Amino acid sequence: MDDYSNTRIIPLIAADLPEYAEVIRRSFATVARTFGLTRENCPNHPSFITDDQLAGKIENGYYPFGCFAGKKMVGFASLTDMGGGVFELSNVSVLSEYRHFGYGKTLLDFCKDQVKKLGGDKITIGIIEEHSVLRAWYVANGFVHTGTGEFEHLPFMAGYMECNV
Protein backbone atom coordinates (compact mmCIF):
# COMPACT_ATOMS: atom_id res chain seq x y z
CA MET A 1 0.00 0.00 0.00
CA ASP A 2 1.21 3.49 -0.81
CA ASP A 3 2.34 5.94 1.86
CA TYR A 4 -0.70 7.84 3.22
CA SER A 5 1.43 10.97 3.60
CA ASN A 6 1.71 11.07 -0.20
CA THR A 7 -2.07 11.61 -0.63
CA ARG A 8 -3.29 14.24 -3.04
CA ILE A 9 -6.69 15.19 -4.40
CA ILE A 10 -6.92 16.75 -7.83
CA PRO A 11 -9.67 17.88 -10.19
CA LEU A 12 -10.29 15.36 -12.95
CA ILE A 13 -11.03 15.90 -16.63
CA ALA A 14 -13.08 13.94 -19.17
CA ALA A 15 -10.00 11.95 -20.22
CA ASP A 16 -9.81 10.57 -16.64
CA LEU A 17 -13.34 9.17 -16.84
CA PRO A 18 -12.49 5.50 -17.53
CA GLU A 19 -10.22 5.42 -14.48
CA TYR A 20 -12.61 7.13 -12.10
CA ALA A 21 -15.56 5.10 -13.42
CA GLU A 22 -13.72 1.94 -12.44
CA VAL A 23 -12.96 3.34 -8.95
CA ILE A 24 -16.66 4.13 -8.48
CA ARG A 25 -17.84 0.70 -9.69
CA ARG A 26 -15.29 -1.24 -7.61
CA SER A 27 -15.92 0.86 -4.49
CA PHE A 28 -19.71 0.59 -4.64
CA ALA A 29 -19.63 -3.14 -5.47
CA THR A 30 -19.21 -3.88 -1.75
CA VAL A 31 -22.36 -1.86 -1.00
CA ALA A 32 -24.28 -3.68 -3.75
CA ARG A 33 -23.27 -7.03 -2.26
CA THR A 34 -24.17 -5.96 1.28
CA PHE A 35 -27.64 -4.74 0.30
CA GLY A 36 -28.39 -7.34 -2.38
CA LEU A 37 -28.43 -4.83 -5.23
CA THR A 38 -28.22 -6.17 -8.77
CA ARG A 39 -28.41 -4.77 -12.31
CA GLU A 40 -31.96 -6.08 -12.38
CA ASN A 41 -33.29 -4.58 -9.15
CA CYS A 42 -31.18 -1.39 -9.08
CA PRO A 43 -29.61 -0.68 -12.50
CA ASN A 44 -28.73 2.92 -11.62
CA HIS A 45 -26.68 2.06 -8.54
CA PRO A 46 -23.10 3.40 -8.83
CA SER A 47 -21.71 -0.15 -8.81
CA PHE A 48 -23.28 -0.60 -12.26
CA ILE A 49 -22.74 2.91 -13.67
CA THR A 50 -21.48 3.05 -17.23
CA ASP A 51 -18.86 5.36 -18.64
CA ASP A 52 -21.59 6.88 -20.83
CA GLN A 53 -23.79 7.63 -17.81
CA LEU A 54 -20.88 9.39 -16.12
CA ALA A 55 -20.00 11.27 -19.31
CA GLY A 56 -23.56 12.63 -19.28
CA LYS A 57 -22.82 14.38 -15.98
CA ILE A 58 -19.91 16.37 -17.39
CA GLU A 59 -21.19 19.90 -17.87
CA ASN A 60 -20.81 23.31 -16.29
CA GLY A 61 -21.19 23.01 -12.53
CA TYR A 62 -19.93 19.39 -12.29
CA TYR A 63 -16.67 18.94 -10.40
CA PRO A 64 -15.08 15.46 -10.27
CA PHE A 65 -12.12 14.86 -7.95
CA GLY A 66 -9.70 11.95 -7.63
CA CYS A 67 -7.91 10.94 -4.46
CA PHE A 68 -4.48 9.51 -5.16
CA ALA A 69 -2.15 7.48 -2.96
CA GLY A 70 1.09 7.98 -4.81
CA LYS A 71 0.18 7.51 -8.49
CA LYS A 72 -2.85 5.26 -7.84
CA MET A 73 -6.37 6.68 -7.80
CA VAL A 74 -7.89 5.17 -4.66
CA GLY A 75 -10.94 7.39 -4.25
CA PHE A 76 -13.38 9.65 -6.01
CA ALA A 77 -16.03 12.26 -5.22
CA SER A 78 -17.95 14.79 -7.26
CA LEU A 79 -19.79 18.00 -6.56
CA THR A 80 -22.64 19.39 -8.62
CA ASP A 81 -23.71 23.02 -8.31
CA MET A 82 -27.45 22.92 -7.63
CA GLY A 83 -27.75 26.72 -7.40
CA GLY A 84 -28.40 28.96 -4.44
CA GLY A 85 -25.12 28.02 -2.75
CA VAL A 86 -26.08 24.31 -2.57
CA PHE A 87 -23.82 21.58 -3.93
CA GLU A 88 -24.72 17.91 -4.21
CA LEU A 89 -21.97 15.49 -3.20
CA SER A 90 -22.04 12.26 -5.22
CA ASN A 91 -20.24 8.98 -5.68
CA VAL A 92 -17.97 9.39 -2.67
CA SER A 93 -15.92 6.24 -2.99
CA VAL A 94 -12.74 4.65 -1.73
CA LEU A 95 -11.46 1.30 -3.02
CA SER A 96 -12.14 -1.33 -0.36
CA GLU A 97 -8.46 -2.15 0.19
CA TYR A 98 -7.78 1.54 0.97
CA ARG A 99 -10.63 2.07 3.45
CA HIS A 100 -10.03 2.94 7.11
CA PHE A 101 -6.85 4.91 6.34
CA GLY A 102 -8.48 8.36 6.24
CA TYR A 103 -8.90 8.75 2.47
CA GLY A 104 -12.67 9.19 2.71
CA LYS A 105 -12.39 11.91 5.35
CA THR A 106 -9.65 13.61 3.34
CA LEU A 107 -11.93 13.58 0.28
CA LEU A 108 -14.89 14.88 2.27
CA ASP A 109 -12.88 17.70 3.87
CA PHE A 110 -11.48 18.62 0.45
CA CYS A 111 -15.01 18.80 -0.99
CA LYS A 112 -16.17 21.01 1.89
CA ASP A 113 -13.29 23.39 1.14
CA GLN A 114 -14.12 23.34 -2.58
CA VAL A 115 -17.74 24.28 -1.89
CA LYS A 116 -16.54 27.28 0.12
CA LYS A 117 -14.13 28.29 -2.68
CA LEU A 118 -16.96 28.01 -5.21
CA GLY A 119 -19.11 30.34 -3.10
CA GLY A 120 -21.39 27.67 -1.68
CA ASP A 121 -22.52 27.16 1.87
CA LYS A 122 -24.32 23.80 1.90
CA ILE A 123 -23.65 20.23 0.76
CA THR A 124 -26.44 17.70 0.25
CA ILE A 125 -26.09 13.95 -0.19
CA GLY A 126 -28.32 10.95 -0.70
CA ILE A 127 -27.52 7.54 0.80
CA ILE A 128 -29.13 4.17 1.40
CA GLU A 129 -31.09 4.93 4.57
CA GLU A 130 -30.47 1.45 6.01
CA HIS A 131 -26.69 1.91 5.68
CA SER A 132 -26.33 2.89 9.34
CA VAL A 133 -22.51 2.77 9.37
CA LEU A 134 -22.29 5.23 6.48
CA ARG A 135 -24.97 7.48 7.96
CA ALA A 136 -23.09 7.55 11.28
CA TRP A 137 -19.85 8.41 9.44
CA TYR A 138 -21.50 11.40 7.76
CA VAL A 139 -23.00 12.53 11.08
CA ALA A 140 -19.54 12.32 12.67
CA ASN A 141 -18.32 14.54 9.83
CA GLY A 142 -20.87 17.31 10.35
CA PHE A 143 -23.89 16.15 8.34
CA VAL A 144 -27.44 16.07 9.67
CA HIS A 145 -30.19 13.74 8.55
CA THR A 146 -32.95 15.70 6.79
CA GLY A 147 -35.39 13.05 5.63
CA THR A 148 -36.14 9.95 3.61
CA GLY A 149 -37.87 9.07 0.39
CA GLU A 150 -39.28 5.96 -1.22
CA PHE A 151 -39.02 5.50 -4.96
CA GLU A 152 -40.56 2.73 -7.07
CA HIS A 153 -37.31 2.21 -8.97
CA LEU A 154 -35.20 1.72 -5.81
CA PRO A 155 -35.24 -1.44 -3.67
CA PHE A 156 -34.28 0.59 -0.58
CA MET A 157 -35.29 3.72 1.28
CA ALA A 158 -33.29 6.81 0.26
CA GLY A 159 -31.89 8.92 3.07
CA TYR A 160 -31.01 12.59 2.73
CA MET A 161 -28.36 14.49 4.64
CA GLU A 162 -26.82 17.94 4.49
CA CYS A 163 -23.93 19.89 5.92
CA ASN A 164 -23.41 23.63 6.21
CA VAL A 165 -19.87 24.65 5.32
BELKAKA-V441443 format. One record per residue. RES is the residue in three letters. SS is DSSP state (H for helix, E for strand, - for the rest). OMEGA is omega in degrees with one decimal (NA if undefined). D_CENTER is the distance of its C-alpha to the mean C-alpha in Angstrom with 1 decimal. Layout:
RES	SS	OMEGA	D_CENTER
RES	SS	OMEGA	D_CENTER
//
This chain:
MET	-	-178.9	22.1
ASP	-	179.9	21.7
ASP	-	-179.0	22.7
TYR	H	-178.9	19.9
SER	H	-179.6	22.0
ASN	H	-179.5	21.3
THR	E	173.1	17.6
ARG	E	176.8	16.6
ILE	E	-177.8	13.7
ILE	E	173.1	14.7
PRO	E	179.9	14.1
LEU	-	178.5	14.1
ILE	-	-177.3	16.6
ALA	H	-179.0	17.3
ALA	H	179.1	19.2
ASP	H	-171.9	16.2
LEU	H	-179.6	14.6
PRO	H	-179.7	16.2
GLU	H	-177.9	15.0
TYR	H	174.7	11.2
ALA	H	179.6	11.6
GLU	H	177.0	13.3
VAL	H	179.1	10.7
ILE	H	-177.8	8.1
ARG	H	-178.9	11.3
ARG	H	-178.5	12.6
SER	H	-177.2	9.8
PHE	H	178.4	9.5
ALA	H	179.3	13.3
THR	H	177.9	14.0
VAL	H	179.3	12.5
ALA	H	179.4	14.6
ARG	H	-178.3	17.6
THR	H	-174.6	17.4
PHE	H	176.2	17.4
GLY	-	-179.3	19.6
LEU	-	179.8	17.5
THR	-	174.5	19.2
ARG	-	-177.8	19.4
GLU	-	-175.5	22.3
ASN	-	-179.6	21.0
CYS	-	-173.4	17.4
PRO	-	-178.7	17.3
ASN	-	177.3	14.3
HIS	-	-178.4	11.9
PRO	H	179.0	9.3
SER	H	-178.7	11.7
PHE	H	-175.1	14.3
ILE	-	180.0	12.8
THR	-	175.7	15.5
ASP	H	-179.7	15.8
ASP	H	177.6	17.7
GLN	H	178.4	15.1
LEU	H	179.4	12.7
ALA	H	178.8	15.8
GLY	-	179.0	16.5
LYS	-	-174.7	13.6
ILE	-	178.0	15.2
GLU	-	177.5	17.5
ASN	-	179.1	18.5
GLY	-	176.8	15.9
TYR	E	-175.1	12.8
TYR	E	176.6	11.6
PRO	E	-178.9	9.6
PHE	E	176.1	9.7
GLY	E	175.7	10.6
CYS	E	-175.6	11.5
PHE	E	169.4	15.0
ALA	E	-170.7	17.4
GLY	-	-179.7	20.6
LYS	-	-175.8	20.3
LYS	E	173.6	17.7
MET	E	-177.4	14.0
VAL	E	-178.4	12.5
GLY	E	-177.3	8.8
PHE	E	169.7	6.4
ALA	E	175.2	4.3
SER	E	174.3	6.2
LEU	E	174.4	8.5
THR	E	179.2	11.1
ASP	E	-178.6	14.5
MET	E	-178.3	15.8
GLY	E	177.0	19.1
GLY	-	179.1	21.0
GLY	-	-178.0	18.9
VAL	E	176.7	15.8
PHE	E	175.1	12.4
GLU	E	176.6	9.6
LEU	E	-176.1	6.1
SER	E	171.7	3.9
ASN	E	175.4	2.5
VAL	E	-172.9	1.8
SER	E	174.2	5.1
VAL	E	177.9	8.7
LEU	-	-172.0	11.8
SER	H	-178.7	13.8
GLU	H	179.2	16.8
TYR	H	179.3	15.0
ARG	-	176.8	13.7
HIS	-	174.6	15.8
PHE	-	177.0	16.7
GLY	-	-178.9	14.7
TYR	H	179.5	12.1
GLY	H	178.4	9.2
LYS	H	177.3	11.5
THR	H	177.1	12.4
LEU	H	-178.4	9.1
LEU	H	178.6	8.8
ASP	H	176.9	12.5
PHE	H	-179.1	12.3
CYS	H	176.2	10.1
LYS	H	178.4	12.7
ASP	H	179.3	15.4
GLN	H	179.0	14.3
VAL	H	177.5	14.4
LYS	H	-179.5	17.9
LYS	H	-179.8	19.0
LEU	-	176.3	18.2
GLY	-	179.9	20.3
GLY	-	178.6	17.9
ASP	-	-179.6	18.3
LYS	E	174.4	15.6
ILE	E	174.1	11.9
THR	E	178.4	11.1
ILE	E	173.6	8.5
GLY	E	-179.4	9.5
ILE	E	169.4	9.6
ILE	E	-174.8	12.5
GLU	-	-177.7	15.2
GLU	-	-178.8	17.0
HIS	-	-171.8	14.3
SER	H	179.6	16.3
VAL	H	179.5	15.2
LEU	H	179.0	11.5
ARG	H	179.2	13.1
ALA	H	178.4	15.5
TRP	H	178.4	13.1
TYR	H	177.1	11.6
VAL	H	178.7	15.3
ALA	H	180.0	16.4
ASN	-	169.7	14.2
GLY	-	179.5	15.8
PHE	-	174.0	14.1
VAL	E	178.8	16.7
HIS	E	-176.9	16.7
THR	E	178.6	18.0
GLY	E	179.2	18.8
THR	E	175.5	18.3
GLY	E	176.0	19.0
GLU	-	-179.7	20.5
PHE	-	-178.5	20.2
GLU	-	-175.4	22.7
HIS	-	179.8	20.3
LEU	-	179.0	18.1
PRO	-	179.3	19.6
PHE	-	174.9	17.9
MET	-	176.5	17.8
ALA	E	175.8	14.8
GLY	E	-178.2	14.2
TYR	E	-178.9	13.5
MET	E	175.3	13.0
GLU	E	-179.0	13.5
CYS	E	172.3	14.4
ASN	E	-178.5	17.2
VAL	-	NA	17.1
//
